[in-house]
């Protein structure tokens, strides 16, 4: 389970441990619309590719931070590579 706490990052409960992930720095903030969708979609994709939960959420957080740079989540989210 993960709970986002805005600029403070994420609280993650893996079932075995509780982890606090700091927020990834946003290069620029234009619009926060869609950031949660970017986080969830990226984390889901990374889990499907075999990442552990914390690693998947760390990448999801980074992608969400980048998505803030454009309107409606269009702030140049990174590709998987």
PyMOL commands that set and color helices and strands:
alter all, ss='L'
color gray80, all
select helices_A, chain A and resi 6-8+35-48+53-67+71-73
alter helices_A, ss='H'
color red, helices_A
select strands_A, chain A and resi 2-4+10-13+18-21
alter strands_A, ss='S'
color yellow, strands_A
deselect
rebuild
show_as cartoon
